[in-house]
């Protein structure tokens, strides 16, 4: 079919508008198309601290599509939760001993929560058994060989084949409708052949841009690029290209010979040659931009202009057609155009269904082997048609017999997810099948593209914060050295590298040191410092003498905890120094003791036990401007944007104090910390 320049000119204005709109979309995009890195690289940056939890929280807040399970979304960023086939599942269970030990990438703190004192060899298989019970699954999926007789025992082979054909027709129409709506012809052919034409097109585009954007240093620069532009220079050069790739492609001379002079005309020409429906042109061109995301970076940081975009699309469409022609000719003996492929597969629906199932990667191993063997042996449904139909019926029957869940898919993914959530078999018993389905849906909803957007924004946010505020400072959490806090300290440190744990032995008793010492106390203190009162012979009598006082203290806490707490507050107020100088001296002594005298984070948190109020008193002192001025004279400079806050930890909850006076500028940082605590499943969080 001949297409003259007059006919192409009719579409020029339409294509110009499409390209202009696409260019504006790219320019307005929050993230430049294509500067997404592989997820493994982003995770490496996270491990290195070049992306932190604060950056990820900011990234999640920046996007409209908020997930209803933020803890699962964050885990999906940091870890893989892949589906397996039956053989891979058996490999994990038998060779990697997945039922005798926790998954190797589960953080130590989360592992401790999951095990809850139990041994892995007991807790892990209990989780697996509970999951299989909840999902109504056996230890392994039903082997597809058992389905070989399903059609025969039913005695309705013709009816099954009719159902298979109807299913194939429905899926074929759906796949056609996706052209220009998220799918290009390259993606369409890839779905049915497993061969990606972009693997051949991409190197040619990279080579072309390298020779054009070399600033005169390339061995083979693109002639006349500066005067003609990229498309025109490429059009003049490509008939004489010394690379042999063109000579291996069908009809390459005819395709190159009819290239129009203008890029917009070539876009319309190639779209017509590929038989892309005109209403889908805009969506189709957008697909091409999304499929090769790195191409804007080839412009050496220049803005993507309408002319540059038109040049790229004109060249990309031509190269696509050249290689798609080769694939379609080799496999189906047809031209790479929608109408030709539609005609072929409407006559060969069994082949369509088998190819679509096979290259989607969802078939079990046995059926995969059957499909691959048939494709190698017959090539297309033109050969051995009955074999194609029988296998298509078998695949359709297998799919109808599949439950919503399988051990290798839903079971394995939830098995890994529960371990990363710290959810053991006992906690799983409180959930039902709909809860587990919702957990899987949260994983599936957070697609690769969504995760890439989050990672990319988080990386940009980290660079921005570093440029504006310098290297981000870890947020200090100051704990008393106490066995009751050990698990919480370790969990926090393992889960969030941006939290700096500072331990201080009995640190809030510093307030008591300011009470006026009697002469005997001063002498005793001096003797103790010289080691004269440290022998064991004196220590034991001292402990016995103090035991009654400790008993009274314990009884008071047990009988009247609220009254004891009020009494402690009044006592602390009495013991704290009243003058600014004394308060500054007390605070300086304590900060020096824990080596926190520089690099203050915006938020510093004191955490004590619920029965004490020392943290609240100390945070109050640290926030007083007169005290900070006196500290500065002692060489301890607390920035104006630093705020101290206190909290009490008791069993499974943290109680935040003095939130009413917390500046608005710091509330978001506190919310991030609280979210981290909740996501880590460390404790409940409440506030006064």
Secondary structure, 3 states (H helix, E strand, C coil): CCCCHHHHHHCHHHHHHHHHHHHHHHHHCCCCCCCCCCHHHHHHHHHCCCCCHHHHHHHHHHCCCCCCCHHHHHHHHHCCCCCCCHHHHHHHHHHCCCCCCCCCCCCHHHHHHHHCCCCHHHHHHHHHHHHHHHCCCCCCCCCHHHHCCHHHHHCCHHHHHHHHHHHHHHHHHHHHHCECCCECHHHHHHHHHCCCCHHHHHHHHHHHHHHHCCCCCCCCCCCCHHHHCHHHHHHHHHCCCCCCCHHHCCCHHHHHHCCCCCHHHHHHHHHHHCCCCHHHHHHHHHHHHHHCHHHHHHHCCCCCCHHHHHHHHHHHHHHHHHHHHHHHHHHHCCCCCHHHHHHHHHHCHHHHHHHHHHHCCCCCHHHHHHHHHHHHHHCCCCCCHHHHHHHHHHHHHHHHCCCCCCHHHHHHHHHHHHHHHCCCHHHHCCCCHHHHHHHHHHHHHCCHHHHHHHHHHHHHHHHHHHHHHCCCCCEEEEEECCHHHHHHHHHHHHHCCCEEEEEECCHHHHHHHCCCCCHHHHHHHHHHHCCCCCCHHHHHHHHHHHHHHHHHHHHHHHHCHHHHHHHHHHHHHHHCCCCHHHHHHHHHHHHHHCCCCCCCCCEEEEEEECCCCHHHHHHHHHCCHHHHHHHHHCCCCCCCCCEEEEEEEECCEEEEECHHHCCHHHHHHHHHHHHHHHHCCCCEEEEC
